[in-house]
Each structure stands twice: as C-alpha cells, then as structure tokens.
Amino acid sequence: MASGGRTINVLNVAEKPSVAKAVAVILSRNQGLRVRDGRSRYNKIFEFDYAIRGQPCHMLMTSVTGHLMELDFEDRYRKWHSCDPADLYQAPVRKIVPEDKMDIKRTLDEEARRCQWLVLWLDCDREGENIAFEVIEVCRAVNHHLVLRRARFSALIDREIHQAVQNLVDPNQWFADAVDARQEIDLRIGASFTRFQTMLLQDRFCIDSATDDRNLVLSYGPCQFPTLGFIVERYWEIQAHEPEEFWTINFTHRSDEGIATFNWMRGHLFDYTCAVIIYEMCVQEPTATVTKVRQQEKLKYPPYPLSTIELEKRASRYFRMSSEQTMKVAEDLYQAGFISYPRTETDCFSVRTDLHAMVQEQQGHPVWGSYAQQLLDPGTGLWRNPSGGGHDDKAHPPIHPTKFSSGESRWSQDHHRLYELVVRHFLACVSQPAVGAETTVEIDVAGELFSASGRVILARNYLDVYRFESWGGSVIPSYAVGQQFIPTTLTLDSGVTRPPPLLSEADLLSCMDKAGIGTDATMHDHIKKLLDRFYATKDANTRFSPTNLGEALVMGYDDMGYELWKPNLRSTMEYDMKEVSIGNKSKAEVLANCLQQMKACFLDARVNKVKLLEAMAIFFERSNADEHHAAGEIVCQCGNCLESNMVLRKNRDGNFMVGCMAFPQCRNAVWLPGSVSEAIVTSNICNSCNPGPVYLIQFKFRRHEIPPGFDVNHLGCIGGCDETLRQLIEICGTGSRNPAGGRGATTTSNNVRQSDTRQRACIYCQQTGHLSGDCQSQFSGSRNAHSHGTNLQSGESSIPCTSCGTSCVLRTANTANNRGRKFYSCQSQECNFFLWEDDINNGTRGRSMPRGSASNPSRRGGRGRGGQTGGRGADTTFVSATGDPLSGRRCYVCGDPSHFANACPNRGT
C-alpha cells in the first residue's frame, strides 16, 4: 500500500451497530468523531480521519445487523403446496436482501458510490466471512472499482483494533463458500422434511403440546434432529433399564489415627449365594493383612484455555445457565470490550500472545487481584505457560479477559458470574497444577482383596483462584506392609443397579461436540429450537427429556430402518464443510454429494411414511380431521379453497372420490369412475399437472364394467392429464354424489333426471317432459330390442339396434383383455350401438367407447365433477369394439345425443 497522496474515502462495515461505534471510538480516539443518520435509524454512520500505513483516509464507519441477505427458493417453490417436496432438492435458490434490511442496503449503496476502499469489520469466523461477501456483493453492484480489505480482530480493545486496521488482509472466499454450502443444504433438507412431516401429521393427531394444531409446524433440521436423537436415545436407555440386585462386602477399620473404609476389589456380585459364601469365609477368618502400601505424588492440572463449547458447558454446570443465555451474555461482554470474541474453537494460546499483560490488568481486582500479583512474582513459582487442548480454528484465540472490571453497576447477575468465570479460568490456566500426596493401601482378608485410599493436598496452586473445582480426599491412618488387624465392621450389603441420568445441557453439548453436530456458534441455537418446537423439555437441573412429539418422530424414523436421527450424516456434512473452508473440496462437490444422499433418504422416508403414522398413533389420539384420511392419503392441494388438501375417500355408498378435507365449508370434489373397485394413493407424483404435487392413484377396475382394451389396473392422475381416466369416467360414469359420507347437501341421480327432463327434448318424439330412454314410442316400436333373434340368411344370432333399428349381429371380441367374449354392435356406420351378450340379462341397453373425453376436468379439481357440463360442445371420438374410430356423440345407454352416459338418467336401470 503506497503511503502519502490524496485522501481517500474508506467505507468500513461492522457486523453490529455497537461494534461499529466501538471501533470508530477507538480509531478516532473520540476526537473529531462525527455521527449522522443512515437510511436505517439503527445503523448510524460515524465519520473521522485516520491514516492506514501512511495513507490519509476519510473513514466512514457503519454496520449491518447480522446477515444482510437470506437464502430462499424462487417464488414458485416457496408455498408449501406449490411443488413436490422432493423437487426442493434441485429447485432454484437465490440470495436476496429481505424487505426489513432494504434500508441498510440503501445506506451501503449511497456510501459505496463515493468511496474508493471497502474495509470489512465483520466477526472473524466463517459466518462473519459470509456476511462480508454479502456486503461486497451489494457494494460492488454500485461501484465496481472498490478495493476490498478485511480487518481481523478478536477483541474490541485499542491494541487489537489498531493492529487490525494496519494489517488488513483479503477476504476469505473459502470460508464464505463453506457457509453458503451449509445454508443451502440446511434449506433444502429442512424444507423438504418439514413440509413432509407437517402435511402428513398435523391434521391427523391431537398434539397436546400445540396451542393451535392448524398452525403447528413439525420442523426437521439436519442438526436439530440428531440433537434430539441424543436426548431420546438416553431416555430410551433409561426406560429399558431393568434394576438388578447386587451384593458387596464392606470393611472398615478404626484406629487412633482415624477410620479407613476399604472397598471390595471385586466391586460387587449379582449371585447372592456366591456373595454369601465369600462373606462367610471372611467372617470365619477376619484377620486382615496389609499386602501393599503405595505413596505417590499426584497432580491436578488446571483446565485448558477456554473455548466456546467449554464456556457453555461450565456455565451450565456451575451456574445452571442455558447455552443460549450464556452466548447472549458473552456477546454483551465482548461488545462492551471486557472479553475477547466468544465464538472460538481454539483452546491454546499463540506463543506471540502477551499473557503477562492480560494478568497485569487484573491486579487491582479486590477478590482475585492478590492472586494475579502472585502469578507475576517470579519468586512464588506460581506461573506456568498454559498447555493447549490441540484445537485451533486459525481465527480467534481462546476466550480471555480484555479489560479490568470490578463490577459494572448495569450488569445483571449473569454478566457478573460469566465475567468472573472467564477471568478465573484464564488465571487458572496460567497457574501451576495442584499437588497432592496420595496413599493407597491394599489388604487381604481370607483371600479377598480390599483397598482404601487417602489424599493430602500439599499445594493448592490454581485451586486458590479457580473456586469452581475442588480436589476432595480423606486422610487414612498409616499402615505398613505385613501389618495385621481385625476389622471394626465387616458387612454384606445389597444394592440395585441404576440407569444413567438424563442428559444435562453440559452432557448434550459434549455429545454434539464429539459427534461434530453444529458449530461453536450454532449449538445453542439447535438446543433452543428443540425446546421451542416442543420436541424436548428441560428441568430445573438442566436435564433434558423428550416430549411425546419428539419421541414419536424419532421412533418413526427409527422404525423405517435407517437412522436419520443419528449424528452420522450431519457429522459427515460438517466435515465436508470444514474441507471447503480450507480449500480441499469445492462447494459444488459437497452440495452435489450431500443433497443426492439426503434426497434418497427423503424418498425412502416418504415411501415408509406409515411408520411415522404408527409411531404418532402410540402417543396421540387421532383428530376429527383424520376421518378424512381414513379411506386414503392426501392426493393434492385443494384448488378451490387453497387452504386444505384433497384426499381419497369412499362416500356413504362405497364409491371412490377425491374430496376437500375442509368439507362442508369447501365442497370441491373429483368424482371417479363407478367401476373402481380399489384405489390407493401412491408416492409417485405427476410430472405434468401443476400446481403440484399431485400424487398418482393406483386404480383397480371391475372387469365386467369396463370395455375391452382397458386394463383393470391403472396408475392414474386426477389432475386433468389422464386420458384413460377421462375415457372411463365418460364410459362408466361416476359413483354416488354423496361426499364425505353424505354430509351436507348433495345432488342425487333423481335430481339430475328431473333437471334433464325439464331442459331436454326426446329425440324420438321431440317432446319435453321425458328423455329418449323413457320414450314410449321407442319401446312400442322396438319391444324386442333386447330379445335374441337369428339372421335368417346367415344364421347368425342378432338383436335389433335400439337407435336405428338395424339388425346387430353377434360377434366375438379378439382383444387381449376380452378375447372370446361375445358382443352385439350395429352395422350402421352412423350408429354407436354396442352391447356385451352377457350384459343382456342384466338389462344393459348398450354402450359406446369414447377415445377422447367430452370434457376436460379442471386441474384444480373443480366442484362436483370438476366443472364438467355433460359434454355439450366438446369434440369426442368414439371407438368400436375393435378400436376403429366412429363419429358422432351419443349416450351409449339410451342413445340420446344431448348428453353423455355419465349424465344419463337411465344409467343403472
């Protein structure tokens, strides 16, 4: 960087308003500092002059408030019913500035236009680096010539801030890519499973933990669920524990120097008979002989320097503070300049760190100041360079005090306690370990070995300042090898095995840390989300138990045969994202591998969704809304009310239909062919119908009710694209119009007949009041229409056509599904008459087979029969028994061209 020259404008952006103010005050030394409002009233702009490596700069310091952008799907995929959740694994995503951050963006736009440099003061971790690149994207959009620089600091103190601005570096793209990968993975996995779980379960069960079942969101998170898994697994371990009685022998000896308690070196036995035999041997020969006396020096080492996870665990253990509250308080202390950056994985100090200077700042404290003075006195020998735990995130040092405080009056009790913990922990880790003398005595009684131990603390050292730890021990009398004595007491005692305790918050954090679930900055968020979602509860001792809802969800996935609730998948993801952050893997590679794996899990889970339903049924009663699911599963979203789902069900008459769950408020229904004998919703989704997802239905038709050429088994779609289904609806008609078991107003076939009678004229006599199927002139002229006859010239069996009177010859079908079956068909090319021979005894008058539907049901399902009008004005192609096309449009039941068979009043007579 060249020094001297003209003054340049430098836009400085911090992660929070408080950090922006603190940095501006430090750099300006509070001289010549001017403050003005930005577009956002919460994000002020501070102006002052400063020199960076000799370059005169006019500094403009402002801030964002965390992430400036958010990742989300494009609009067409954002609504829950807009697509198949499986599509979310490849649906387009984009980063946009949300409306509530637009004022901050406008401030950056305006200031960036007149600046030459952009210096980023975001938190020095992966998340902060990602926010930095969000700021870069916004500022570069209005000023392509900006010079980009990154300030790296770990504490809001003069030394750190001035050093950071004089040693600016380049932003780290790898860190930002790692966060982008995590955000996209979490968005796609979380959204797909959350939509799947919620839509499947929320309306089916009375979930007592939810205040409003309709608004209940059963969220799934790739970190959240393994965290829940730890809680449930420990709970199951406790539930599965069966207490078992055991027996142990206890031995005590009183002397002038005190009492020694000797423990049986077998521990305990579960066999009562064996324990009694050994005990009686000891009683018969009670003389104890000392076989070994071991004295040695023991050291109790101070803790490693403080990382974020360790801070959360110790605050929970010592003060019963939640991890969420711990991080909130630590953030307050950091922004006030009293401790270093609280999000760090590092537990070892750099050799360049001036540890003595940090201790010197604590010499004036009224409580631990005297201990700090002893540390700095070489004559005491108390100082020890701290050992490390082997973790270094290359971004921040361990958490340590950065400024002296004897107790700020505005602080809460939690602030005082957490600051004290940070200071005492730091002083302890630069101290000598505690020293003790430990004595172990082993004795022999009738061949059984017992031992006792005692400890004397010779030098407390770090224990003097670290009041949170103790090194207990009792003093035992002196013994010599070969010495013999008679026990004061010798008893056979019983006990029972106990299960492990519920996980405490410190235990849970340890499990997450060991398995690589989450990061130091996010673990507390995952725990909080479990509590917010009613998946787990935490008692006064900070121990976690799963709720019925949390246990049911884990049980459901466990019963599926694979372990989505286990940490393996997420720990692999976290490892891959760490590889991205150091440049060993690309973001695209990690995204492709992870999403492919999780999509396969999602598809498997959906196929096995019955396991989730069965698990939920163990803990919760089914809701009234679940009655709508009794006949089948969700088929699609209701296109009429746009709030409920369409479900497959049977009506009161046993006919299949797809109706809205919001009935009777919403009466949207799609009527299925009356020839359907079985219908099952599958997990397959139609690729044509939108909005989706529209799940395909596996139909089974009654063979004798469908024409030749149609398969009895058909995988169909009710969304409007299924040509076969439309043909069968036209040919076979639909079932009864009594939705939801006949509740509410319905339209019966008699109503249809009366309506048709008033509106239509008979094609034979041209009179209104009746339809052609009921016309007396038709029946008087062709009484023998359905009686068998014989063609006298050919000798073939025949019947007269009910439409044109032409003789219909008996023929034999040659199609694959009806080979050898007899039928009558009219020989006239203008007539559509067709009749199976075996239907004559059933009173069927004949039918036609349309190739195309007379109407196109609405893709939203419509009302009644999807908005069909009986086929008027639609082009329809009928086919003969052999599949040849025929022209004309007539009802195959009565021959009336004014309607189709599915609206025929004579259907079924």
Summary of the structure (lengths in Angstrom):
residues: 909
radius of gyration: 40.9
end to end distance: 96.5
largest distance: 135.2
contacts: 2962
relative contact order: 0.08
helix: 35%
strand: 22%
